Amino acid sequence: MRVANPRPGCGRVGNIRRGRACPVPLSSKPARAAPLLLLFLLAAGCAVNPVTGQRELSLLSTADEISIGQSQYRPHQQMAGGEYHVDPGVAEYVDSVGRRVAAFSDRDLPYEFVVVNDGTPNAWALPGGKIGIHRGLLVELENEAELAAVLGHEVVHAAAKHGANRMQRQMLFGLAGLGVALAADDSKHARKIVGATSIGFHLAGQKFGRDQERISDYHGMKYMHGAGYDTSAAVTLQEKFVALSEGRNSNWLQGLFASHPPSPERVANNRVALAEFPPGGELGEARYRAHMAALFEDQEAYDLADEARRDIDRNSARALRLIDQAIGQQPRESLFYGIRADILASQGRHGDAVRSYDDAIERNPDYFGHYLGRGLSRDSLGDRRMARADLAASNSLLPTPFASYKLGGYALADGQRVEAKRLFEAASQASGDVGTAARTAFVSLDVEDAPWNYVKTKPVFQDGQVMVEVSNTSGYDLVDIVVRVHVEINGESVYRRVDLSDLASGYYDVLESGIHYGAEDDVNVGTRVLEAAPGW
């Protein structure tokens, strides 16, 4: 007779019919992850860093880096405020300076430079040469050479693979995630790595180490010197950053200094580098002021907008007055209309909010936040069709857990069960209330579609009867569980359906099938979970 024994330590069938389920044994596959990783590393080998000339581990190809940077470039801009649009000439000028410096890079990459519409002084680089500088940093610079120093520094981060190397270290600390990524052998390798290691949206905010900053300062000066800029600007810029960091200005600490911490050591290193890259090139002060004139002129309006945003919750009436002043000073800035709409929505004036979001989208149709806000106001007004269109437009620019959760609800209401599950699953990756609600919504659907993923069964043989141990491994209480038992006794099939009204998460129950066998019978048993439902 062929039988299946109960799991050791989980109790035998007898008087005990229900108990706590044993932890599922760890798979043997993760234990083999390290040898697999070592084999991969041996295959990958080392590569020479194009900036430092040193040999280093290389898991990502240049194509991987470019793919990662390209896929994350727009989301990072969206998260920070979108592109700056009021004066297109600002972006064109920054791009021209960036390309002038990047022409002297040690590595040929498809460099791009974008001005982000955010008042936080910051600049960042993604793998593959995708670089952003915030509006808030541009108004703090004094000349074109300082801009070249900032952009040259970021070019080095990309050229020297600093972002990519940080990703590699994180992958090495997450062998399971890396194993998933390395299982892919198609052109989407880089995208799988980003997803597997859960770092796709943390690339621009990562803090660079002391050596990486030193390398970027040195080679950034080399690049700006090659481009004909006065390298003394790299020294005075770092001196300014050190002074600002000592003042503990929160705007700087949350921006540039969070990822690029300044220090007297960096100033001293730059002074030493002047001997190799002597000053005397262009400062470009007048040219810089001319190209940045719109930003400097509008700074008061942006300050009013920032103050209005801070006042939304504590004094919405004052916030509305402030943002109207900002709009009066710069009526072309879409961000101001979006803030105005946010204030109106906070007051429950959703019809007026929709009209203000309309104004924002008219001036900049490429920013997710305006669509998200308008969609929520339309939802509050009961306009479900238009709300759904807005939230879908928002998600197309930057997928967010909240929009995905709301869209999942719309899809479910329209009978689009597969789409609802996809959206709920995407939103379930978030933390907090939205993630919890999305996970619950997904499980509610998925338990019914694939109950075998949540309920595990195994045959148990007791006193001549086939019994079934049913375990709830889902993390949720379940009800209305139905299991089909297929027993072959000496080649003849017998089927039974066994039911369990409820089973708490982490517990098991042993059910009688009513199928009996003899001591000399040849018995084969198969079980399958047919139905289950969430217990809420």
N, C-alpha and C positions, 0 to 999 in steps of 0.2 A: 504494500500500500504506500502511495506517495502522499506525504503530508507536509504541512507548513507549520512550524513551531511558533508559538508566541514570542515576541521580542523579549530578550532577557531583561529582567528588572522591571517589566511593566505589569507584572501580576499574571497569574494564570486564571483561566476561566473556571469558575466554580460558583461559589456564593457571590463573588464580586463580579458585577456586570458592568460597572461604570467606574472610571478612574481618570486620573490626569495622564494625558498622553506623554510618552517619553519624547525627549528632544530627538529630532531627526539627526542621525549620524552625519557628520561632515563627509562630503564627497571626497574621494581620493584624488580627484582632479586638481583641486587647489594645492595639494601637497606636491604635485608635480610641476607647479607653476615656476618655481625657481629654476629647476633644470631646463625647462623650456625657455625661460628667459635667457639663461646663460648661453644656450645654443643660438638664440636669436642675436644676442650681443656679439658672439663670435662671428656670426655671419655678417652682421652689420659692420663690424670693425670700427676703425677710427678714421677721422678725416682731419685735414688741416683747416684751422679756423682762418678764413680769408683776411681777417683784420689783424689778429695777433700772431699768426704764423705757427701757433702751437697746435699739437695734435690733441684731439679730444673725441670723446664718444659722439657718434652721430646716428641718431635713430630716425631723424626726419630729413628727407631730401629737400632740395630747394623747391621742387614742385609742391611738396607737402606744405612748406612754410608759406608759399605764395597762396595756395588754396585756403589755408587756415586764415591768413590775414584778410584775404578778399571776402571770405564768408562772414567774418566778424567785423569788418570795417563799418558797414552801415548800421548794424545793431549798436555798436559802441557810440556812434554819432547820435543815434536816436536816444539812447539812454542818457546822454549828457545834455540834450536839448535840440538836437538836429543841427543842420548846417545854418550858418549865418547868411542871410539873404538880403538884408537891407541895402547894402552897397556891394554888388558883385565884384567891384574893382578891388576890394580888400582881399578876397579869396584869390583873385588872379595874381595880385602882387605877392602874397605869401607863397603861392605855388611857384612863382618865378624865382624867388629867393631860394626856396627849398631845392628846386631843380639845379640851380646854379651851384649850390653846395654839394648836392648828391652826385654831380658830375665827377667829383673827385673822390667818390667812395671807393673803397677797396673791393666792393662787391657789386656786380651788375644786377640790380633788382628793379622791378617795375614800381619805382617810388611814386607815391601820391601824397599830396598835402591838402588838408581840409581845415577850414576855420569852423569851430564848433560854437554854437550860439549859447554859451554858458559863461556866467560872470566869474566862476571860480578860476583863479589863475592856474593853468595846468597845460601840460603837453604830454603826449604819449606816442608810443610806437608799437605796432603789432608786427608779428613775423611777416616776412615778405615785403617789407618796405612801406606799409600803410601807416601814415603819420597824421596826427591831429594836434592842433593847437587851439586853445580856448580863447574866445573873445576877451575874457578877463585877464589873460596874460599879455595880450597884445597891447592893452592900454597901460601896462606897467613898464614896457620897454621904451627906450629912448632913441634908438637908432637902428638902422638896418643891420649893422654888424652884430648887435645884440640878438636880433632875430635870427641871423645866420648862425650865431653860437648856439641858440636853443635848438634850431632845426638840425644843425650839424650833429649835435649831441644825440638827438633822436635817430638820425640816420645811422649812427654808429651802433646804437642798440639793435637796430634791425640787421645791419650788415654783419655784426659780430655774433649774431644768433642768440642774443641774451634772452629774449622772450622764448625762443624755441628751446634753449637749454634749460630754462626754468620748467617748461612743460615736460622735458625729458626726465628731470629729477622727480617731478610729481608722479610721472608714470612709473618710475622705478619704485616709488613708495607704494604704488597701488598695483601690485602684480596682477591681480584678477582683472582689473580694468584694462591693463595693458594686454593681457592675454586675449581679451575680447577684440581689442583693436588689431592685434597682430594676426588674428584669424582671417582677416579680410585680405584678399589678394586682388582687389579691383582698384579702379582709379579713385574711389572715394576713401582711400586709406586715411588721409589726414582728417577728414570729417569724422570718421569713426573714432579716431584717437581722441579728438576733442570731446565727443560725446561720452566716450567710455571713461574718461578721467574727470568729467564734470568740471572742466576749467574753461569752457568756451567763453563765458562771460566775465572772466577775471583777468584777462590778458593785459588790458591797459592799466589796471590798477595795481599790478604787482610791484612790490618794492624791490628795487635792484640793490645788489650787494656792493660793498665798498670797492672791490676790484672792478666790477662792471662799471661803476660810476667813474672810476679813475681812467679806465680804458676809453670810455665814451668822451670824457673831458679831453683827454690827450688827442685822440684821433679826430674828434670834432674840431679842435683847433687846427689840426693838420688840414682838414677839409676846407675850413673857412679861409685859411691862409692860401691854399691853392686856388680858391675862388676869388682871391684878391681883397679880402676883408681885413680890417684892423683887428688883430688877435687880442689886443689889449681889452677889447670889449668882453672877451670871455673871462678875464680877470675881474673887471669892474662888475660884471653881472653876478659872479659868484660872491663877491663882496657884498653886493646888495642883498642877495639871498640869505647870507649869513646874518646880516643885520635884521632882516625881516623875521628870520626864524627865532632870534633872540627876543623879539617883541611878542612872540607867541600869538601872532595873528591867525585866528582860527580859519579864515578863508584860505590862507596859504597852507596851513597845516593839513587841511582837508584836501587840498589840491596838489600842487606840484611837489610840496615837501613830503607828502605821504609816500610817494613813489621814488622821489629823487632827493633824499635828505642832504641838505647843504652842510658844509663843515669848513673850519679854518684849514684843514688839511687839503681840501680840494682847491682852495684859493692858493695855498702855497705850491701845490703841484702845477697849477696853471701858470704861476709866476715863473717856475723853473722851465716850463715848456716854451716860454717867450724867447728863450735863448735859441731854441731850434726853429721856432716859427715867429720871427721878430715882427713887432707891430709896424705900422706905417701904411697899411692899406686903407681901404674905404671905410668910413664910419656911416655915411649916408644918413645923417640926422635930418636934414631938410627933406630929403626924398621920403624918408619914413613918415615924418609928420604930415606930408602932403597926402600920401596914400592912406594914412590912418585918420584923416581929418573927420570923416563921418563918425568913426567910433569915439574919438575924443569929444566931438560935439554932442553925441547922444549919451555920454556917460551919466549925466544927471538924470536923464529919463530912465536909464537902466537901474540907477540907484533907487529911484522912486518905485519902480516895479518890484525890486527886491524887498523893499520895505512893505509894499502892499501885500506881497505873498506871505510875509511873516505875520501880517495882521489879519489874515483871512479868518482864523478861528477865534481870535481874541477881540477883534473889533472890525467886523466886515464892512460896516458903513464907512469907516475911515479908510479901509483898504480900497473900497470902490472909488473914493475921492482921489486917492493917490494914483491909482492906475489910470484914471481919466486924465490926470495931469500928464502922466507919462505918454499917453496916446496923443494928447494935444501937442506934445513936443516932438514926437516921432510917430506919425500915423501909419507909416509903412511897416512897422515891426509887428509881425504876426504874434509873437510871443506875448505882447501886451494884451491883445484881444483874447488870447487863451486864458491869461490870468484873470481878466475881467469876467470871462465866462465862468471860471472856477468860483469866483466870488459870488456871482449871481446864483450858481447852483447851490452853494453853501447856504444861501438865503431861501432856498426852495423856489426860486424864480426860474424854473426850468425852461419856460418858453423864451424868456429874455436870454437865458444862457445859450440856448440853441442858436439864436441869431448872432450872438457874439462869437460862438465857435464858427459859424458860417464866415464871419469876417476874418477870423484867424486862418481858416482853410483857404479862403480866397487869396490871401497874401502868401501862404506857404502850404501847398497841398501835399507836402512830403514829410509831415511830422506826425508821428503816431498819437501823441498826447491829445491833439485837438479832436481826432476821430474818437478816441476812447472817451473823452469827456462828453462829446456830443451824443455818443451812443448811450451813455448812462443817463443823460438828461432826457433823451427820447424814450428810454425805457421807463423813466419815472412818469412821463406823460402818457404812457400806454401805447406808444407808437412802436410796436414790437418789430415790424418789418424794417423800418428805417434804422432802428437801434441795432438790429442784427447786421445790417449792411455796414454801419459805421464801425462796429466792433470787429467785423471781418477785415475792413480796411485798416484798422489799427493793427491787427495781428499780422497783416501782410507786411507792414513796415517794421514792427517789432513784436513778436509773440510774447504776450504777458499772461501769467497764470489767471489773473482776474478776468481778462477778456475771454480766455479759453474756457473758463468755468461758465461764464454767462452764455457763451455761444453753445456750449454743450447742453445747457438747459433749453435753449431755443431749438436745437436739433432734436432733442428728445421729445419736446412738445409737438414737433412736426412729424414724429414717427421715424426720424432718421437715427436709428439706434446705433449703427456702426459708426457714424460720424460723431454722435454724442460720446461714445466710448473713447474714441480717439482724442477728443478734446478734453474730456475728463482726465484721461490718463496723462496728457501733457500738463494739465494744471496740477495734477497730483504730486508733481516733483517739487512744488513750492512748500515752504514751511508756513506755519501759522494757520489761521482759520481757513483761508482759501484752500490751502493744500489739504487740510483735513476734510473739508467739505467735498473737494474734488475726489479724494480717495474713496470716501464713502459712496459717492455717486457712481464711481467706476465699479466698485465692488458690487453694488446693488445690481448692476447690469451683468457683470462678468460672472458672478456666481450662478446666475440662471443659464448663461450661455455655456460655461465650461465648469460645471460643479466639481469635476474631478481634479481641478487645480487647487481646490480648497478643502476637499474631503479625501482622505486616504483610506483604503480598505485592504484587508488581508484575511485569508481564511484561517480559521482556528478549528482544530479537531478535538472534540471532547465527548467521551462516553458514547462513541458510535454516531455522533451527529456532527454535520458540517455547520460551523458557526462563522460569523463574520465580525471581525473587529473593525469598527468605524472610528476614525480619528479626525478631529477638526483641527487642521493646521493653519487655518486662514487668518487668525488674529481677530476674527469677528464671531459673535454668536450666530449660529445657523439654525434654521427650522426646516421642517418638511423635507427631510433627506430621504431619498429613495435609492436603493442599491439593488441591482440585478445580480443574482447568483446563478452561475452555470456550473453544474456538476456532472462530470462523466463518471459513471460507475460501471466498470467492466465494458466500456465502449458505448453505453447507453446514456443519452443526455437527459438531464432534469433541470428545469429552470424554476427559480423562485424569485419573488420580489419581496424585499424586506424594507420596512419603513421605520423611520425614527423621527419622532415629532420635534425634538429639539436637542441641540448639543452645544454646550458652551465652548468657547475658544480655548484650545489647549487641553481638551478632554477627549476621552475615547469611551465607546460603549461596545459591548459584545452582544450581537443579536443572534437568535436562533433562526435557522433557515427551515427547519422541519424536514430536512433531507438526512436520512440515516444510511449507514453503510455497515458492512460486516467486516470482521477482522481480516478476512482473506481477500477482500475486494480491492480491485485496482481503482484508485480514486484520483481524478484530476479536477481542480477547482479554478474557476475564473470569476472575478468580480468586477463590476463596473458601476460607477456612480452615475445615476440617470438624472436625478433632480436634487436641487437644494435651493434654499432661499435665505436672504439675510434676515436676521432675527430682530429687525427694528421696524 
